[in-house]
Amino acid sequence: MPEVSEVSHVCALLRRNVLGCQLSKVNLKNDPLLFPVLKGSKDPDEELFRLRSKLENKVIKSVGRHGKYFWLRLRDNESSESTVLLMHFGMTGMIKLRNVKSHLIFMENGGDSVILKELKEEKIKKEVGNQDDKPPSGDGVKREAQSTVDSQVKEEEITPEKEEEWPPRFSKFELELTRGTDKIDFSFTDPRRLGRVRLLEGPEIQTDKQLMDQDPLVQLGPDYSKSPTPVETKDQFTSGDPDPSPHGRPRLDLEQFSKLVLSKRTPIKSLLLDQRFFAGVGNWMGDEILYHAKIYPNEVLGAKIEPESSTGGVHPKIADLYNALIYVCEYSVLVEGDVRRFPANWLMMYRWGKRRKSAPKLKTAEGYQVDHITVGGRTACYVPDIQRPIAAHARAEFSNTSPEGTPSKKRKRV
């Protein structure tokens, strides 16, 4: 499922390409799963016609996001009020702009192998490039590595693309966008039909802060990729976070976060995936956060840590979790979900090969073995040597554990 980092990239793609465009043509399919307004309608075709008429000739004024939701704010010259096209990708949804490249690669279907190969070749290129005193026999290796990388760059950046199939496979609705003489084709694709698209209108959604008070956005918790203070969106945008404003729903501070986490009696991985508290965090991001915080995914922290009212401050493990949450969310959005730009010590690149029978045991870049467990019905990836379960406790006090997970004799507070 696209998470906050992937959604932010789509919003960035839209900000760079479609602001100021007019919806000249609108092609909507009669799909009550994608368009909830059609569900239960006595005349879905008539409802679809009304929806189409409300979209046609509107101009895209802004792009917004919160968690896994994103929206286009639309307006025409005849009305002072705007309407909002609110979208959610579900499990497999995505936006495609014809002949506009996206760096996103989906890791589940072998994308991780492609990226790891690219990174390995890039590493070889750098290592060989630094060996200026390499003997002649090594120059052949250098030329071979350079040739491999150069051919990839040439193929990616110079070779004209083959004619792109349009509309793309699994397209659920298309827009023809125009701006002067320029034309951009837009498609919402969704193989599994779990995405959702809604058109919201009326005086109560005229600002993004007001929009956040409407269903389904009102049910979401904070988006931890966003600064807690209001951020003014710049007119000129090139890359990074396309919408850094929290829209009136700032992330919790450390003390508030600690109270929330310790009040729950649920495994921490499941809690992180709960959109009512952590909008935008999905399966891979939840694993990454816990990896950096060195917390076992099935840990129930509220049963192991004394509330700060009893201990006189926020527990260090809670602070680690809070900092990891912000770090992973902010950084992944900053690079627009481009896994090629993720730090080498992240878990994300090494968590995808569980179902490959012939694949060797997965290991991180540092050589730690990766394992999987099921938490709340979802697969969780973790590193046992780093993310050990808390073995015993006396509320605020923990026992040290040996690498095998057995309690040691020495005890200390952590």
Phi and psi in degrees as a GROMACS rama.xvg file:
@    title "Ramachandran Plot"
@    xaxis  label "Phi"
@    yaxis  label "Psi"
@TYPE xy
-57.3986  129.039  PRO-2
-106.49  -170.689  GLU-3
-58.6284  -33.0892  VAL-4
-68.37  -42.6093  SER-5
-69.4515  -39.3586  GLU-6
-62.8918  -39.9916  VAL-7
-64.5046  -35.7199  SER-8
-64.8944  -42.5483  HIS-9
-60.2916  -43.5183  VAL-10
-63.0712  -39.0367  CYS-11
-64.4972  -40.9662  ALA-12
-60.1142  -42.1264  LEU-13
-68.4598  -42.6031  LEU-14
-61.7307  -37.3601  ARG-15
-73.3598  -22.1091  ARG-16
-123.175  -26.9067  ASN-17
-120.549  -3.41294  VAL-18
-60.1067  133.917  LEU-19
85.1201  -2.15359  GLY-20
-80.8822  149.191  CYS-21
-101.286  140.457  GLN-22
-81.0822  88.8729  LEU-23
-74.573  -38.9288  SER-24
-134.092  141.008  LYS-25
-130.246  121.144  VAL-26
-118.752  106.642  ASN-27
-112.207  138.626  LEU-28
-95.2925  147.841  LYS-29
-76.2822  84.2835  ASN-30
-129.481  100.671  ASP-31
-68.004  -16.1858  PRO-32
-75.2848  -44.1702  LEU-33
-72.4372  -42.2053  LEU-34
-109.581  93.375  PHE-35
-56.8298  -23.8369  PRO-36
-63.8945  -21.9351  VAL-37
-81.7903  -18.2734  LEU-38
-68.4735  123.067  LYS-39
80.1662  0.336488  GLY-40
-70.3288  138.787  SER-41
-69.9438  -28.3776  LYS-42
-136.743  82.2589  ASP-43
-58.2428  -36.5204  PRO-44
-64.9551  -40.3062  ASP-45
-67.0962  -39.5535  GLU-46
-64.0295  -39.6803  GLU-47
-66.2317  -37.5444  LEU-48
-62.806  -42.8217  PHE-49
-63.615  -41.1854  ARG-50
-63.244  -42.8887  LEU-51
-63.1307  -42.2786  ARG-52
-66.7873  -28.0053  SER-53
-77.171  -18.9705  LYS-54
-94.2909  -36.527  LEU-55
-60.0013  136.388  GLU-56
73.4059  0.537199  ASN-57
-70.6375  155.51  LYS-58
-112.316  136.688  VAL-59
-78.0777  115.075  ILE-60
-96.9907  -33.4605  LYS-61
-158.807  165.195  SER-62
-125.333  133.574  VAL-63
-132.201  164.273  GLY-64
-152.929  153.282  ARG-65
-158.243  119.373  HIS-66
61.1071  -127.547  GLY-67
-95.0216  3.08475  LYS-68
-97.8672  149.738  TYR-69
-148.481  162.148  PHE-70
-150.652  156.071  TRP-71
-110.583  126.659  LEU-72
-93.9268  124.86  ARG-73
-117.427  150.25  LEU-74
-155.24  150.791  ARG-75
-117.141  174.801  ASP-76
-75.1752  -14.0481  ASN-77
-93.9211  -4.87784  GLU-78
-136.329  143.501  SER-79
-85.8449  -13.9141  SER-80
-91.5262  146.874  GLU-81
-102.431  160.28  SER-82
-118.35  160.921  THR-83
-126.204  126.62  VAL-84
-96.5661  103.881  LEU-85
-98.3274  130.736  LEU-86
-132.359  151.128  MET-87
-140.117  135.238  HIS-88
-79.7157  -14.8237  PHE-89
63.649  -137.964  GLY-90
-85.5676  -37.1626  MET-91
-133.375  13.9306  THR-92
-71.5953  158.879  GLY-93
-165.365  153.608  MET-94
-100.687  134.124  ILE-95
-122.952  133.865  LYS-96
-110.826  125.882  LEU-97
-59.8325  126.786  ARG-98
63.7124  19.5913  ASN-99
-113.441  118.09  VAL-100
-76.6287  147.195  LYS-101
-123.346  141.469  SER-102
-84.8472  -3.66322  HIS-103
-63.6028  138.475  LEU-104
-135.849  131.88  ILE-105
-89.253  120.794  PHE-106
-76.3445  -23.3918  MET-107
-61.7853  -33.8166  GLU-108
-103.15  39.7679  ASN-109
93.9423  1.78739  GLY-110
-62.175  -30.7811  GLY-111
-63.357  -38.3921  ASP-112
-64.2971  -39.8278  SER-113
-62.6604  -46.7809  VAL-114
-67.2123  -43.0516  ILE-115
-61.0641  -37.5452  LEU-116
-65.0137  -44.0304  LYS-117
-60.2591  -45.4196  GLU-118
-65.8875  -37.3253  LEU-119
-64.4655  -43.3513  LYS-120
-66.4835  -36.5935  GLU-121
-65.6716  -38.6076  GLU-122
-64.596  -42.777  LYS-123
-61.3867  -41.2678  ILE-124
-59.6694  -45.0541  LYS-125
-67.5012  -43.2541  LYS-126
-63.8806  -45.3904  GLU-127
-68.4174  -36.1917  VAL-128
-64.6011  -25.3235  GLY-129
-85.5906  -8.0521  ASN-130
-96.9973  70.9786  GLN-131
-68.0668  -25.074  ASP-132
-96.2956  19.7521  ASP-133
-63.2744  137.456  LYS-134
-65.1391  165.348  PRO-135
-52.0849  -36.0166  PRO-136
-62.5819  -27.8602  SER-137
-80.0891  -20.0369  GLY-138
-63.7894  -31.4467  ASP-139
-63.8913  -39.3299  GLY-140
-64.1976  -42.5382  VAL-141
-61.4973  -45.0246  LYS-142
-64.1107  -37.9996  ARG-143
-65.9515  -45.0594  GLU-144
-64.5666  -42.7423  ALA-145
-63.1068  -40.8468  GLN-146
-63.214  -40.5319  SER-147
-62.7462  -48.3778  THR-148
-66.264  -44.7253  VAL-149
-62.1043  -37.8077  ASP-150
-66.6192  -36.1653  SER-151
-65.7524  -43.8213  GLN-152
-63.6088  -43.263  VAL-153
-61.7156  -44.8878  LYS-154
-64.7594  -36.4749  GLU-155
-78.5806  -36.6468  GLU-156
-108.282  -21.2715  GLU-157
-112.812  -44.2979  ILE-158
-63.949  127.42  THR-159
-60.9036  140.974  PRO-160
-71.9349  152.968  GLU-161
-67.7082  157.759  LYS-162
-55.9523  121.701  GLU-163
-76.5733  132.335  GLU-164
-62.691  129.842  GLU-165
-146.031  133.502  TRP-166
-64.8227  151.882  PRO-167
-67.6086  163.724  PRO-168
-59.4805  142.519  ARG-169
67.2853  19.3227  PHE-170
-66.9407  133.133  SER-171
-106.513  -28.5939  LYS-172
-158.325  151.381  PHE-173
-127.942  147.444  GLU-174
-125.607  137.721  LEU-175
-102.228  115.874  GLU-176
-105.453  135.691  LEU-177
-129.093  145.944  THR-178
-145.644  100.102  ARG-179
67.3276  -124.681  GLY-180
-92.5161  -4.4012  THR-181
-83.2802  145.173  ASP-182
-130.401  134.376  LYS-183
-127.394  129.914  ILE-184
-95.7398  131.953  ASP-185
-119.71  136.221  PHE-186
-139.685  139.048  SER-187
-102.278  112.564  PHE-188
-105.195  150.203  THR-189
-164.564  93.1185  ASP-190
-58.4445  -36.9312  PRO-191
-98.3993  0.316827  ARG-192
56.7663  41.6638  ARG-193
-110.468  0.31653  LEU-194
-73.2038  165.809  GLY-195
-138.793  139.039  ARG-196
-132.902  127.182  VAL-197
-131.203  145.245  ARG-198
-107.048  120.346  LEU-199
-111.332  139.074  LEU-200
-147.971  165.182  GLU-201
119.707  167.401  GLY-202
-65.9829  -19.5927  PRO-203
-83.9742  2.82406  GLU-204
-127.181  26.649  ILE-205
-78.8308  -13.1601  GLN-206
-125.804  159.113  THR-207
-66.8271  -30.3598  ASP-208
-65.6148  -40.5725  LYS-209
-65.5536  -39.2602  GLN-210
-58.2981  -36.6422  LEU-211
-65.2919  -15.4995  MET-212
-91.6291  5.19692  ASP-213
-105.885  153.074  GLN-214
-66.3005  142.369  ASP-215
-91.662  0.0273852  PRO-216
-66.2075  -29.1208  LEU-217
-63.5778  -21.3226  VAL-218
-83.9149  -6.87003  GLN-219
-89.3508  150.045  LEU-220
-83.038  -172.411  GLY-221
-65.5053  156.131  PRO-222
-100.949  110.649  ASP-223
-78.3913  1.1719  TYR-224
-82.4999  -7.45  SER-225
-107.548  142.256  LYS-226
-62.2323  144.977  SER-227
-69.866  -16.7841  PRO-228
-98.5838  146.463  THR-229
-56.8397  137.719  PRO-230
-120.194  131.151  VAL-231
-81.5076  125.016  GLU-232
-73.3052  128.555  THR-233
-77.4611  146.18  LYS-234
-66.1485  -43.5049  ASP-235
-90.1271  124.776  GLN-236
-131.503  131.581  PHE-237
-115.397  -51.2212  THR-238
-159.757  170.658  SER-239
101.248  -145.798  GLY-240
-79.9806  116.504  ASP-241
-77.3362  -15.3742  PRO-242
-152.466  82.0295  ASP-243
-80.1988  -4.51895  PRO-244
-74.7808  137.985  SER-245
-77.6016  -7.36172  PRO-246
53.1812  44.4178  HIS-247
81.73  4.74545  GLY-248
-127.393  74.5754  ARG-249
-72.001  156.245  PRO-250
-68.0499  155.338  ARG-251
-67.5962  150.881  LEU-252
-79.7367  176.546  ASP-253
-60.1398  -43.5929  LEU-254
-65.7518  -42.9803  GLU-255
-64.0078  -40.8736  GLN-256
-61.3911  -44.3829  PHE-257
-60.3546  -45.0248  SER-258
-61.4112  -40.1604  LYS-259
-63.4158  -52.3494  LEU-260
-61.9743  -43.2929  VAL-261
-75.9854  -12.8221  LEU-262
-84.7269  -9.54122  SER-263
-100.474  140.506  LYS-264
-111.237  59.0147  ARG-265
-137.308  149.298  THR-266
-54.8745  140.851  PRO-267
-62.8863  -33.7888  ILE-268
-63.1921  -43.4251  LYS-269
-63.6411  -38.3343  SER-270
-64.2622  -42.1368  LEU-271
-63.4164  -28.7097  LEU-272
-83.8779  -6.65817  LEU-273
-77.6873  110.413  ASP-274
-67.0148  -15.3135  GLN-275
-68.9587  -18.0234  ARG-276
-119.113  -33.4124  PHE-277
-135.757  79.8133  PHE-278
-64.9258  128.14  ALA-279
100.748  -18.0852  GLY-280
-79.4598  125.462  VAL-281
-119.191  -161.167  GLY-282
-64.9563  -49.0959  ASN-283
-70.859  -36.1099  TRP-284
-69.2021  -37.9024  MET-285
-59.63  -43.1557  GLY-286
-63.263  -41.9858  ASP-287
-64.7401  -41.8148  GLU-288
-61.4546  -47.5088  ILE-289
-68.5713  -31.8031  LEU-290
-63.2463  -45.6504  TYR-291
-71.0542  -30.0945  HIS-292
-83.847  -7.93269  ALA-293
59.4629  48.517  LYS-294
-121.025  133.956  ILE-295
-66.4576  131.719  TYR-296
-59.8118  -29.9354  PRO-297
-92.1422  7.88232  ASN-298
-69.6297  135.522  GLU-299
-102.065  94.6248  VAL-300
-65.5241  -31.364  LEU-301
-65.1608  -19.4634  GLY-302
-94.0386  -4.59102  ALA-303
-118.202  -16.3359  LYS-304
-123.482  133.309  ILE-305
-71.2686  134.892  GLU-306
-56.2062  150.236  PRO-307
-61.8431  -21.6121  GLU-308
-64.3279  -24.8207  SER-309
-94.1929  -28.6313  SER-310
-100.096  -11.0081  THR-311
88.0794  10.3043  GLY-312
174.536  173.557  GLY-313
-74.3073  133.236  VAL-314
-65.3555  139.168  HIS-315
-55.3355  -34.9004  PRO-316
-67.4485  -35.0703  LYS-317
-68.7038  -39.3719  ILE-318
-63.449  -39.565  ALA-319
-60.8288  -43.0059  ASP-320
-64.3793  -43.8501  LEU-321
-61.401  -47.1268  TYR-322
-66.2049  -38.1004  ASN-323
-66.5783  -38.8764  ALA-324
-59.3072  -49.1132  LEU-325
-67.4963  -43.288  ILE-326
-59.1785  -51.3373  TYR-327
-65.2554  -43.7055  VAL-328
-65.7934  -48.3713  CYS-329
-65.1464  -44.6961  GLU-330
-68.3656  -43.4547  TYR-331
-64.699  -32.1584  SER-332
-74.5744  -38.8076  VAL-333
-57.1607  -38.9915  LEU-334
-96.2049  12.0991  VAL-335
55.455  39.446  GLU-336
68.7694  17.5659  GLY-337
-80.6291  103.369  ASP-338
-64.3778  -21.0653  VAL-339
-66.8548  -21.2879  ARG-340
-103.142  2.8149  ARG-341
-70.4524  145.821  PHE-342
-58.0003  148.309  PRO-343
-63.756  -24.2406  ALA-344
-88.4483  9.2436  ASN-345
-78.4249  151.914  TRP-346
-76.7791  -23.8844  LEU-347
-52.2035  -38.3155  MET-348
-73.5314  -12.9816  MET-349
-120.45  23.6383  TYR-350
-115.097  4.7171  ARG-351
-105.128  -8.50954  TRP-352
-94.4185  19.9057  GLY-353
-56.9466  -40.853  LYS-354
-88.2046  -0.914715  ARG-355
-85.1588  111.883  ARG-356
-63.0612  -37.9346  LYS-357
-86.9679  -4.17209  SER-358
-74.3287  141.956  ALA-359
-70.1382  168.205  PRO-360
-58.8775  132.923  LYS-361
-72.4176  141.611  LEU-362
-138.259  148.688  LYS-363
-74.9817  176.193  THR-364
-62.0902  -27.7646  ALA-365
-86.0407  -1.74784  GLU-366
94.1535  5.55965  GLY-367
-77.329  136.955  TYR-368
-74.4037  139.23  GLN-369
-100.758  138.865  VAL-370
-133.027  170.732  ASP-371
-132.442  143.593  HIS-372
-136.282  169.321  ILE-373
-104.953  125.993  THR-374
-126.535  116.807  VAL-375
59.5175  33.5524  GLY-376
82.3281  0.507547  GLY-377
-116.53  146.717  ARG-378
-73.4868  131.858  THR-379
-118.661  133.759  ALA-380
-103.753  137.244  CYS-381
-155.83  172.248  TYR-382
-114.919  105.019  VAL-383
-56.4076  -35.3578  PRO-384
-68.9014  -20.8861  ASP-385
-107.472  -36.5858  ILE-386
-107.35  75.0474  GLN-387
-86.3266  143.208  ARG-388
-62.813  147.54  PRO-389
-71.6807  117.644  ILE-390
-76.1348  -42.2975  ALA-391
-151.98  161.903  ALA-392
-156.991  154.613  HIS-393
-127.644  63.6906  ALA-394
62.3923  -91.1932  ARG-395
-81.8031  -14.3542  ALA-396
-102.03  135.086  GLU-397
-120.655  155.405  PHE-398
-93.1679  144.978  SER-399
-66.0181  153.754  ASN-400
-124.419  146.235  THR-401
-76.076  167.455  SER-402
-55.6926  -25.6156  PRO-403
-81.3846  -5.99862  GLU-404
91.3141  7.85963  GLY-405
-91.6817  146.193  THR-406
-64.0494  139.848  PRO-407
-93.6866  170.805  SER-408
-76.9014  -34.0182  LYS-409
-76.055  135.175  LYS-410
-122.916  144.578  ARG-411
-156.714  163.057  LYS-412
-80.656  146.145  ARG-413
